[in-house]
């Protein structure tokens, strides 16, 4: 399998033009300069998982909204990435209502003075 750089070189050769790109940080919200980038990434990850579960169960949004306990139009907005104003706790509650166990783990103190990280891990 070719890596991204080989594919990029192949594309440049095919089009006979230079394509500039920048390697992202792993958080598109930070790359775009959002002040709440870390929170938005966490919400996006939780929302993606909610969508995956609904799709795997082959549920309509109406059925999922009934189980989750929110109006269908609100669920539709959330699944389309419009989750500003929806707390991370609400998204965690949605996952719990979909039968997922939620565990929040706080790690040990760090020796560095930089802030800790928030990561979403699905098992």
Biotite code that builds the C-alpha atoms (Angstrom):
import biotite.structure as struc

atoms = struc.array([
    struc.Atom([0.000, 0.000, 0.000], chain_id="A", res_id=1, res_name="UNK", atom_name="CA", element="C"),
    struc.Atom([1.233, 3.445, -0.846], chain_id="A", res_id=2, res_name="UNK", atom_name="CA", element="C"),
    struc.Atom([1.548, 6.007, 1.878], chain_id="A", res_id=3, res_name="UNK", atom_name="CA", element="C"),
    struc.Atom([0.032, 9.477, 1.658], chain_id="A", res_id=4, res_name="UNK", atom_name="CA", element="C"),
    struc.Atom([3.253, 11.044, 0.408], chain_id="A", res_id=5, res_name="UNK", atom_name="CA", element="C"),
    struc.Atom([3.639, 8.564, -2.470], chain_id="A", res_id=6, res_name="UNK", atom_name="CA", element="C"),
    struc.Atom([0.019, 9.154, -3.455], chain_id="A", res_id=7, res_name="UNK", atom_name="CA", element="C"),
    struc.Atom([0.572, 12.891, -3.261], chain_id="A", res_id=8, res_name="UNK", atom_name="CA", element="C"),
    struc.Atom([3.623, 12.622, -5.539], chain_id="A", res_id=9, res_name="UNK", atom_name="CA", element="C"),
    struc.Atom([1.619, 10.490, -7.990], chain_id="A", res_id=10, res_name="UNK", atom_name="CA", element="C"),
    struc.Atom([-1.185, 13.054, -8.030], chain_id="A", res_id=11, res_name="UNK", atom_name="CA", element="C"),
    struc.Atom([1.285, 15.885, -8.640], chain_id="A", res_id=12, res_name="UNK", atom_name="CA", element="C"),
    struc.Atom([2.756, 14.004, -11.595], chain_id="A", res_id=13, res_name="UNK", atom_name="CA", element="C"),
    struc.Atom([-0.661, 13.191, -13.056], chain_id="A", res_id=14, res_name="UNK", atom_name="CA", element="C"),
    struc.Atom([-1.910, 16.757, -12.877], chain_id="A", res_id=15, res_name="UNK", atom_name="CA", element="C"),
    struc.Atom([1.429, 18.367, -13.733], chain_id="A", res_id=16, res_name="UNK", atom_name="CA", element="C"),
    struc.Atom([0.876, 20.884, -10.952], chain_id="A", res_id=17, res_name="UNK", atom_name="CA", element="C"),
    struc.Atom([2.035, 21.230, -7.385], chain_id="A", res_id=18, res_name="UNK", atom_name="CA", element="C"),
    struc.Atom([-0.522, 20.555, -4.692], chain_id="A", res_id=19, res_name="UNK", atom_name="CA", element="C"),
    struc.Atom([0.252, 22.167, -1.384], chain_id="A", res_id=20, res_name="UNK", atom_name="CA", element="C"),
    struc.Atom([-1.005, 20.609, 1.796], chain_id="A", res_id=21, res_name="UNK", atom_name="CA", element="C"),
    struc.Atom([-0.442, 20.923, 5.489], chain_id="A", res_id=22, res_name="UNK", atom_name="CA", element="C"),
    struc.Atom([-0.350, 17.985, 7.879], chain_id="A", res_id=23, res_name="UNK", atom_name="CA", element="C"),
    struc.Atom([-3.035, 18.495, 10.512], chain_id="A", res_id=24, res_name="UNK", atom_name="CA", element="C"),
    struc.Atom([-2.713, 18.217, 14.249], chain_id="A", res_id=25, res_name="UNK", atom_name="CA", element="C"),
    struc.Atom([-5.323, 15.473, 14.526], chain_id="A", res_id=26, res_name="UNK", atom_name="CA", element="C"),
    struc.Atom([-7.934, 17.983, 15.694], chain_id="A", res_id=27, res_name="UNK", atom_name="CA", element="C"),
    struc.Atom([-9.583, 19.770, 12.783], chain_id="A", res_id=28, res_name="UNK", atom_name="CA", element="C"),
    struc.Atom([-11.200, 22.247, 15.169], chain_id="A", res_id=29, res_name="UNK", atom_name="CA", element="C"),
    struc.Atom([-7.783, 23.296, 16.500], chain_id="A", res_id=30, res_name="UNK", atom_name="CA", element="C"),
    struc.Atom([-6.429, 23.490, 12.952], chain_id="A", res_id=31, res_name="UNK", atom_name="CA", element="C"),
    struc.Atom([-9.286, 25.860, 12.077], chain_id="A", res_id=32, res_name="UNK", atom_name="CA", element="C"),
    struc.Atom([-8.608, 27.994, 15.168], chain_id="A", res_id=33, res_name="UNK", atom_name="CA", element="C"),
    struc.Atom([-11.697, 27.245, 17.250], chain_id="A", res_id=34, res_name="UNK", atom_name="CA", element="C"),
    struc.Atom([-11.170, 28.408, 20.849], chain_id="A", res_id=35, res_name="UNK", atom_name="CA", element="C"),
    struc.Atom([-12.997, 25.329, 22.227], chain_id="A", res_id=36, res_name="UNK", atom_name="CA", element="C"),
    struc.Atom([-11.313, 22.872, 19.878], chain_id="A", res_id=37, res_name="UNK", atom_name="CA", element="C"),
    struc.Atom([-10.719, 20.121, 22.426], chain_id="A", res_id=38, res_name="UNK", atom_name="CA", element="C"),
    struc.Atom([-14.356, 20.158, 23.552], chain_id="A", res_id=39, res_name="UNK", atom_name="CA", element="C"),
    struc.Atom([-15.593, 20.141, 19.964], chain_id="A", res_id=40, res_name="UNK", atom_name="CA", element="C"),
    struc.Atom([-13.396, 17.150, 19.096], chain_id="A", res_id=41, res_name="UNK", atom_name="CA", element="C"),
    struc.Atom([-14.722, 15.190, 22.082], chain_id="A", res_id=42, res_name="UNK", atom_name="CA", element="C"),
    struc.Atom([-18.307, 16.007, 21.076], chain_id="A", res_id=43, res_name="UNK", atom_name="CA", element="C"),
    struc.Atom([-17.599, 14.966, 17.486], chain_id="A", res_id=44, res_name="UNK", atom_name="CA", element="C"),
    struc.Atom([-16.166, 11.629, 18.622], chain_id="A", res_id=45, res_name="UNK", atom_name="CA", element="C"),
    struc.Atom([-19.129, 10.943, 20.912], chain_id="A", res_id=46, res_name="UNK", atom_name="CA", element="C"),
    struc.Atom([-21.584, 11.963, 18.196], chain_id="A", res_id=47, res_name="UNK", atom_name="CA", element="C"),
    struc.Atom([-19.878, 9.714, 15.664], chain_id="A", res_id=48, res_name="UNK", atom_name="CA", element="C"),
    struc.Atom([-20.244, 6.755, 18.030], chain_id="A", res_id=49, res_name="UNK", atom_name="CA", element="C"),
    struc.Atom([-23.944, 7.542, 18.591], chain_id="A", res_id=50, res_name="UNK", atom_name="CA", element="C"),
    struc.Atom([-24.452, 7.567, 14.825], chain_id="A", res_id=51, res_name="UNK", atom_name="CA", element="C"),
    struc.Atom([-22.572, 4.276, 14.441], chain_id="A", res_id=52, res_name="UNK", atom_name="CA", element="C"),
    struc.Atom([-24.780, 2.572, 17.016], chain_id="A", res_id=53, res_name="UNK", atom_name="CA", element="C"),
    struc.Atom([-27.983, 3.843, 15.414], chain_id="A", res_id=54, res_name="UNK", atom_name="CA", element="C"),
    struc.Atom([-26.814, 2.715, 11.975], chain_id="A", res_id=55, res_name="UNK", atom_name="CA", element="C"),
    struc.Atom([-25.706, -0.719, 13.237], chain_id="A", res_id=56, res_name="UNK", atom_name="CA", element="C"),
    struc.Atom([-29.139, -1.258, 14.783], chain_id="A", res_id=57, res_name="UNK", atom_name="CA", element="C"),
    struc.Atom([-30.791, -0.069, 11.572], chain_id="A", res_id=58, res_name="UNK", atom_name="CA", element="C"),
    struc.Atom([-32.976, 2.304, 13.557], chain_id="A", res_id=59, res_name="UNK", atom_name="CA", element="C"),
    struc.Atom([-34.728, 5.315, 12.179], chain_id="A", res_id=60, res_name="UNK", atom_name="CA", element="C"),
    struc.Atom([-33.854, 8.624, 13.793], chain_id="A", res_id=61, res_name="UNK", atom_name="CA", element="C"),
    struc.Atom([-37.356, 8.621, 15.284], chain_id="A", res_id=62, res_name="UNK", atom_name="CA", element="C"),
    struc.Atom([-36.793, 5.251, 16.996], chain_id="A", res_id=63, res_name="UNK", atom_name="CA", element="C"),
    struc.Atom([-33.363, 6.337, 18.230], chain_id="A", res_id=64, res_name="UNK", atom_name="CA", element="C"),
    struc.Atom([-34.718, 9.659, 19.513], chain_id="A", res_id=65, res_name="UNK", atom_name="CA", element="C"),
    struc.Atom([-37.401, 7.831, 21.508], chain_id="A", res_id=66, res_name="UNK", atom_name="CA", element="C"),
    struc.Atom([-34.791, 5.568, 23.128], chain_id="A", res_id=67, res_name="UNK", atom_name="CA", element="C"),
    struc.Atom([-32.393, 8.439, 23.787], chain_id="A", res_id=68, res_name="UNK", atom_name="CA", element="C"),
    struc.Atom([-35.146, 10.711, 25.069], chain_id="A", res_id=69, res_name="UNK", atom_name="CA", element="C"),
    struc.Atom([-34.697, 13.736, 22.819], chain_id="A", res_id=70, res_name="UNK", atom_name="CA", element="C"),
    struc.Atom([-36.827, 15.102, 19.970], chain_id="A", res_id=71, res_name="UNK", atom_name="CA", element="C"),
    struc.Atom([-35.995, 13.655, 16.545], chain_id="A", res_id=72, res_name="UNK", atom_name="CA", element="C"),
    struc.Atom([-35.156, 17.064, 15.021], chain_id="A", res_id=73, res_name="UNK", atom_name="CA", element="C"),
    struc.Atom([-32.595, 17.637, 17.806], chain_id="A", res_id=74, res_name="UNK", atom_name="CA", element="C"),
    struc.Atom([-31.047, 14.207, 17.180], chain_id="A", res_id=75, res_name="UNK", atom_name="CA", element="C"),
    struc.Atom([-30.855, 15.018, 13.476], chain_id="A", res_id=76, res_name="UNK", atom_name="CA", element="C"),
    struc.Atom([-28.994, 18.258, 14.237], chain_id="A", res_id=77, res_name="UNK", atom_name="CA", element="C"),
    struc.Atom([-26.569, 16.476, 16.550], chain_id="A", res_id=78, res_name="UNK", atom_name="CA", element="C"),
    struc.Atom([-25.833, 13.759, 13.988], chain_id="A", res_id=79, res_name="UNK", atom_name="CA", element="C"),
    struc.Atom([-25.131, 16.449, 11.373], chain_id="A", res_id=80, res_name="UNK", atom_name="CA", element="C"),
    struc.Atom([-22.478, 17.963, 13.658], chain_id="A", res_id=81, res_name="UNK", atom_name="CA", element="C"),
    struc.Atom([-24.587, 20.792, 15.028], chain_id="A", res_id=82, res_name="UNK", atom_name="CA", element="C"),
    struc.Atom([-23.845, 20.012, 18.650], chain_id="A", res_id=83, res_name="UNK", atom_name="CA", element="C"),
    struc.Atom([-23.029, 23.447, 20.028], chain_id="A", res_id=84, res_name="UNK", atom_name="CA", element="C"),
    struc.Atom([-25.256, 23.916, 23.034], chain_id="A", res_id=85, res_name="UNK", atom_name="CA", element="C"),
    struc.Atom([-25.325, 20.162, 23.688], chain_id="A", res_id=86, res_name="UNK", atom_name="CA", element="C"),
    struc.Atom([-23.151, 19.220, 26.635], chain_id="A", res_id=87, res_name="UNK", atom_name="CA", element="C"),
    struc.Atom([-20.649, 16.402, 26.619], chain_id="A", res_id=88, res_name="UNK", atom_name="CA", element="C"),
    struc.Atom([-22.627, 14.976, 29.553], chain_id="A", res_id=89, res_name="UNK", atom_name="CA", element="C"),
    struc.Atom([-25.791, 14.862, 27.427], chain_id="A", res_id=90, res_name="UNK", atom_name="CA", element="C"),
    struc.Atom([-23.919, 12.972, 24.700], chain_id="A", res_id=91, res_name="UNK", atom_name="CA", element="C"),
    struc.Atom([-22.579, 10.534, 27.304], chain_id="A", res_id=92, res_name="UNK", atom_name="CA", element="C"),
    struc.Atom([-26.146, 10.091, 28.571], chain_id="A", res_id=93, res_name="UNK", atom_name="CA", element="C"),
    struc.Atom([-27.263, 9.314, 24.997], chain_id="A", res_id=94, res_name="UNK", atom_name="CA", element="C"),
    struc.Atom([-24.613, 6.594, 24.774], chain_id="A", res_id=95, res_name="UNK", atom_name="CA", element="C"),
    struc.Atom([-25.710, 5.160, 28.133], chain_id="A", res_id=96, res_name="UNK", atom_name="CA", element="C"),
    struc.Atom([-29.342, 5.087, 26.952], chain_id="A", res_id=97, res_name="UNK", atom_name="CA", element="C"),
    struc.Atom([-28.113, 3.205, 23.886], chain_id="A", res_id=98, res_name="UNK", atom_name="CA", element="C"),
    struc.Atom([-26.743, 0.531, 26.227], chain_id="A", res_id=99, res_name="UNK", atom_name="CA", element="C"),
    struc.Atom([-23.126, 1.623, 26.436], chain_id="A", res_id=100, res_name="UNK", atom_name="CA", element="C"),
    struc.Atom([-21.264, 1.708, 29.734], chain_id="A", res_id=101, res_name="UNK", atom_name="CA", element="C"),
    struc.Atom([-19.498, 4.999, 30.387], chain_id="A", res_id=102, res_name="UNK", atom_name="CA", element="C"),
    struc.Atom([-16.363, 5.141, 32.500], chain_id="A", res_id=103, res_name="UNK", atom_name="CA", element="C"),
    struc.Atom([-14.527, 8.376, 33.249], chain_id="A", res_id=104, res_name="UNK", atom_name="CA", element="C"),
    struc.Atom([-10.954, 7.893, 34.414], chain_id="A", res_id=105, res_name="UNK", atom_name="CA", element="C"),
    struc.Atom([-8.787, 10.648, 35.838], chain_id="A", res_id=106, res_name="UNK", atom_name="CA", element="C"),
    struc.Atom([-5.091, 9.885, 35.494], chain_id="A", res_id=107, res_name="UNK", atom_name="CA", element="C"),
    struc.Atom([-2.328, 10.587, 38.001], chain_id="A", res_id=108, res_name="UNK", atom_name="CA", element="C"),
    struc.Atom([-0.774, 14.023, 38.389], chain_id="A", res_id=109, res_name="UNK", atom_name="CA", element="C"),
    struc.Atom([1.687, 14.997, 35.682], chain_id="A", res_id=110, res_name="UNK", atom_name="CA", element="C"),
    struc.Atom([5.160, 16.327, 36.386], chain_id="A", res_id=111, res_name="UNK", atom_name="CA", element="C"),
    struc.Atom([4.848, 18.899, 33.643], chain_id="A", res_id=112, res_name="UNK", atom_name="CA", element="C"),
    struc.Atom([3.087, 22.196, 34.109], chain_id="A", res_id=113, res_name="UNK", atom_name="CA", element="C"),
    struc.Atom([1.223, 21.826, 30.817], chain_id="A", res_id=114, res_name="UNK", atom_name="CA", element="C"),
    struc.Atom([-2.469, 20.996, 31.006], chain_id="A", res_id=115, res_name="UNK", atom_name="CA", element="C"),
    struc.Atom([-3.567, 17.382, 30.831], chain_id="A", res_id=116, res_name="UNK", atom_name="CA", element="C"),
    struc.Atom([-5.433, 15.939, 27.857], chain_id="A", res_id=117, res_name="UNK", atom_name="CA", element="C"),
    struc.Atom([-8.987, 14.761, 27.359], chain_id="A", res_id=118, res_name="UNK", atom_name="CA", element="C"),
    struc.Atom([-9.252, 11.648, 25.212], chain_id="A", res_id=119, res_name="UNK", atom_name="CA", element="C"),
    struc.Atom([-12.220, 9.548, 24.162], chain_id="A", res_id=120, res_name="UNK", atom_name="CA", element="C"),
    struc.Atom([-11.456, 5.832, 24.016], chain_id="A", res_id=121, res_name="UNK", atom_name="CA", element="C"),
    struc.Atom([-13.990, 3.288, 22.756], chain_id="A", res_id=122, res_name="UNK", atom_name="CA", element="C"),
    struc.Atom([-13.490, -0.362, 23.662], chain_id="A", res_id=123, res_name="UNK", atom_name="CA", element="C"),
])
